[in-house]
């Protein structure tokens, strides 16, 4: 992985590349942000830049020298990756102890060593304490990179010893350009996918598109339930959404805004060429037949506000419920059916 392959995050890239080019690699770094935003890619590019024997003056790894190849294959003697041993476990004290003794052995390279700790927010308390000692007194010159979905699981004491970088969603047009060039999508398709992926390159670039499709399916279900389902089922949906990770809810919310925009467009124009998202056209049209266009546009504004509120408030269940009730009020004609149409049909 090279910095030039990273989608978005221009400022983080610039910072890390300059750090590598000036030989100031050793230190502690904390990269945090949603899964799929690019933390692992940034860490890989940084480590490659530190290790590369033919690094450019701008701090970019060559990508072909022996060191670059060894980093890419994760067999470079001076680079180690730490992650939870099993999906259910966090990072344990033994792993941090092993890391500490590995850092204490002398490096084969002049630049020192590098350790990337993945899912650092899932560390046991003892492991975090041991890591803190390592950060306070590193046994040798080393770049220690902590990757975490959010800061909550990282003790303040560790955070304050690290240079922190937020690795968040990438602006949709930037991501769309990368999708167009890498996956050969046309411009409209690329932008749709970028938005539906919530600006997360890891989700958008997945060639199967399954993560994006799943978000979109769920968002469509939310809309159908809100407009045409039983109120009781909405409470169940809100409860399920409350269990999901914030970025996941945000991606779905974004997908819902996108789809609802099409619902409102259909309500106004009743023309298929007004719809952005071709994938779920039949279901969008079915909902579009049920709504009052003026209220549908008002509801779109509510959705935008709700999305912002979800990022600021913890009462996600209430915010979602409020948004869905607004969608329901956009409906014209007979009262909502007693159950979901796809199940009662
Ligand atoms: Zn190289």
Boltz pocket constraint, residues with backbone or C-beta under 6 A from the ligand:
constraints:
  - pocket:
      binder: B
      contacts: [[A, 48], [A, 51], [A, 52], [A, 53], [A, 54], [A, 55], [A, 61], [A, 62], [A, 63], [A, 64], [A, 65], [A, 66], [A, 67], [A, 68], [A, 69]]
      max_distance: 6.0
